[in-house]
Amino acid sequence: MSCNAVEEASLNDQLKPLFIFSLPRSGSTLLQRILAAHHDIETVSEPCFLLPLIYTMRKDSVYAEYGHKLVTTGIEDLCRELPRGENDYHEAIHDFAMSLYGKASQRSVKYFLDKTPRYSLIVDDIIRIFPEGKFIVLVRNPLAIISSILETFKGGRWCLYAYNADLFIGLSKLISACKEYADRIHLVRYEDLITEAETVWQPLFEYMGLSFDKELFVKFNSIELKGLGDPVGAKQYKFISEEPLLKWKRSLSNPLRKAWCRRYLCWVGKERLKIIGYDLDNLLSELDSIPSTMHMFCSDFVRIPYGVVSRVMEPELVMHKVRLFPDWHKINLHY
């Protein structure tokens, strides 16, 4: 074994995984940068790689030219031949991930932090696969999340149909995980992180077994995360600010948006909202208190039904095939 391999193995022996689970636009990049300012935490922007690895065991929700369902059947057959079945397969995913985390760590640290918003879709799998891990669930006022998605990704235009998986499936899985794994998860609200300072941050660092220092609130400004991530939040907020607590109301003022948000909150429901620290009646009252305007009403009137059609017909996949017409032999079924 080479010297480099021995050194990497030594780092991996002491390295533990740390995960932030959240929906998009929940403040996870701010939390990641502050945690990364600690000398015992290493991270990169959004690794993402656990999604395709874990989805190899899921027959639904993946469509590919190679025939994903058939591949999943083959992997199931393989697992039946392994001494511990699927546990051996999950252990291999664990070891592969820890190897990459070790290689991505430039120094000897206690934790490698993996923050990828759509890990909400596989939160249960990750908690099972990494028994030694620490897991932070970051939640935020759902209305603020909706507003931030609209303002960040489409300049205020309606685009929630592209985040259906996050807002419905992802949130449901996060809430279920908070209930099922309450003894292993540390739940924190974004609103508390930016308003209550030490009373919230101290327990968070105690959960990780690390020392807390207020200097992290200054040091995080120098943390640059390379790769896929949230350049908007990183550029906009150089220090902890309470500004996001109120500005979300400007985006949800027209009757269509208020009606959609009301239905969404009622779908989440009082009990599930309570698990993550929010009150349904208070949120509905806040929504109703927003003065109604016609801002973006006409655009929403067109884009909301378009979103329904888009989710069903997936025009981007159709357009991809249309662009392949000159090379017709590359057009394949996805199944």
N, C-alpha and C positions, 0 to 999 in steps of 0.2 A: 504494500500500500504506500502511495506517495505521501510526502510530507503535507501537501495541500489537502489530500483526502483525510489524513489523520486529524488535521486541524479542523476541517469541516465537521467530521464526526464528533469531535470534542464540543464544538459549538452546538450541534444538534442535540447532544445529550442534555444540555442545560436549558435549551430553548423551549419555551412553551407558546402555544398559539393563543392569541387574544383576538376576539371578533367583535365588531360593532354591527348589530343588526338594526336596520331602520328602513323606512320608506324613502324614496328620493325626496330631496328638498326638506329634510328633517333637521339639518344642521350637523350632519355626520362629518362633513369635511372640517368644520370648526373643531369638533370634538377630536377628530383624528390628529389634527395639527397640534392641538394642545397636549394630547397624550404623547405625540412623537417628540415633543420638546423635552420629555423626561429621558434621562440618560440610560434608563433600563428598557426602553421601548424603541424598536426599529419598525419601519413600515415603508410601503410604496403606495402609490395612489389607489388603484382599484385592481387587484390581481385577477379576479373574475374566474380563474381556471377551475374552481371547484364546481361551478355550474355544469359545464359539459361532462365532467367526470361523474358527478352524482346522477345526472340525467341519463347516463348509459343504462341505468336500471329502471327507467320509466318509459313505458310503452306509449303513453299519451303525451301530447303537447310538443312533440318533436317531429318535424317532417324533413327528410333529407333524401338526396339522390340515391344514397346507398341502401335505403330501406331500413329505417331505424327500428321498427318493431321486430323485424327479423333478427337484427343484430342483438337486441335485448333478449330475445329468445335464446340466441347462441350463448350470451353471457350467463343466463340462468342455467343453461345446461352445463357450462363450465363450473359454475358455483356448486352444482350438485356433486361434482367430482372432487371438490376441495375438502380437506379434512374438517374445516369448520364452516363450510358453506359460504353464505354471503358475508359472514364475519371476516373471513380471510380476504375477500374482495375489498371490503371496507378498510381493513387493516392496511392493504396495499395502497389504497387512496391516502390514508393517513400518513404512511411512511413517505410516499411520493411528495405530498404537500409539505411535510416537515423538512424534507431534503431541499425543496425549492426555497422555503422560508429561510433555511440556514444559509443557502447560497446568496440570497438577497440581503442578508444581514452583513453589513460591512464591519461589525464589531461584536464583541461579546456582550450580549444583553439577556435579560430575563424573558422578554416577550417579543414576538413578531406580531404586529397588528395587521389584520386583514379586514379591510372595510370595503365591501362591495354591496351597494344597495339591494340588488336583486337576490342576494343571499337570503332575503326574507322568504323566498320560494322554497328554500331547502334548509330552513333553520333547524328542523327536527333532525335531519340527517347529519348536519354538522355537529350538533350537540352530542349525538350518539357516537360519531366517528372519532371525536376528540375528547375523550373522558378527562384528560388533564387540562383542557382549555378553560379559559375565562370568557364569559359572554355578556356583553353589554347590549341591552335593548334600549335604543333611543327613540322616544316617541315625541310627537308634536301635535298641537292642535290641528285636527284634520282639515279645517277650513283654511288655515295658514299654509298647509301643504298644497292644497288645491290651488290657491292663489299663486304660490311660488312656482308651481309647475307651469301655469298659464303664462306668467310673466317671463320666466327664464327660457323656455324652449320655443315658444311661438310668438314672442313679442306681444302677449296679451290676448292672442286669438285662441279660440277653443281648441284644445288638443287632448283632452283627458282620455279619449278613446285609445290613445297610444300607450296609456299608463293603466289600463284596466287591470292588468296582472298585478301591479303594485297596489292599487287602491282597494281591490277586492280580495284577490287571493293572498297577496303578500300580507296585508293587514290582518286577515283572518288567521294566517299561520303564526304571525308574531303574537297575537293575543292568546292563541291556544298554547304557544310555547311558554308564555309568561305564566299561564295557569298550571301547565303540566310540569314545568321545570323551575318552579319558583325558588327552589333551594339552590339552584345552580346559576341563575341569571341575576344580573343587577339591572334593574329597570330605572331609567332616569328620563325626566321630561326636559325637553329643550328649553321651555320657558323657565324652569328652575335653574338650569345651568347658567343662564345669562343674567339672572336676577338675585339668586340667593348665595352665589359664590361659595364660600368655604363650607357652609352647612350642607351643601350638596356634593362638592368636590372631595371633601375629606372622606366621607364614606365610600365614594367611588374608588379612591386610591387604596383605602383599607381593604376593600374587596379584592384588589389585585395584589395586596401585600407589598405596596410601594409607599414611599414617603411622598407627602404632598408639599409643594412649595408654591407660593403665590407668584413667584418669579416666572412660572410657566405661562402665566397670562401675558407676559412681555416677550418671552423667548419664542413663543409659537409664531410670532410675526416673521421670524427668519426661516421657518420651515417651508421648504418648497417640495411639493409632491410631484414627481415626474410620472408621465404616462396618462392613461385615461382617468378622468376625475372631474372635479367641479372647479374650473378656472374662474367662474363667476364669483362664487363665494370667497375664494382665496384672494381675489383682487379687491373685492368690495369691502371686506371686513379685515382690517389690519389690527383691530382690537375688539374685545367683547362689547357688543352694542345691544341695547334694548329696542332699537329701531324696528326690527322685524315683528315685534309683538303687536304693532298697530297697523303697519302699512298694508297688511293683507286685505283689509276691508275695502280698499280702493278698487280691487279687481272683481269683487263679487256683488256689485250693486244692481245689476239689471235683473228683471223678474225671472228670466230663464235660468240664470246662474243661481239665484237664490232658491228657486224651486228644485233645481237639480241637487244642490247642496243639502236642502232639507230632506229630500228622499234618501240621499246617501247617509246622512247622520242617523236617520230612522232605521236604515238597513243595518248599520253597525249595531245600533241598539244600546239601551241604557246599561245593561249588565256588562257588555263587552267594553264599552267606553269606561266604565268604572274600574275595570281591571287595569287599564293603562293610565288611570288618574284623571279622567275627564267626566264632566257631568252633562248628560244629553240636554237637559232643560236649559242649562246655562249657555251651551253652544247654540241652541235654537234661538234663545233670547238675543244673543249677540248678533246672530244672522238677521233676525227680524229688525234689529235696531239700526241696521245699515240703511241710510236713505236710498230709496230706489231711484235709479237713473236709467237712461236708454243707452248708456255707454256699451258699445260692442253688441247691441241687441240684434241688429240686422245680420251681422257676421255670424253670431251664434245661431240664429234662426236657420241658417244654411248649414253650418258646420256640425251642429249636434246630430241631425239626421244623417249627414254624411259619415259621421263617426260610426253610427250603427251599421251602415252599409260597408264601411271600410273594414270593420272587425269581421264581418261575415265573408266578404268577397276577397279581401286582401289584395287590393289593386297593385300594390308594390310588387308582389310576386308575379302577377300577370304582366306588368310592365317589364320586369326583368326578362321574362320569356320573350316578349315582343322585341326587346333589344337584341336578343340572340338569333333572330330570324336569319341574318346573313350567314350565321354558322348553325344552321338548323339541326345538325347532328348533336349539338350540345344541349338541346332542349330535352329535358327528362321529366318524368313523373317524380313527385315528392311524396313519399309514403312511409 
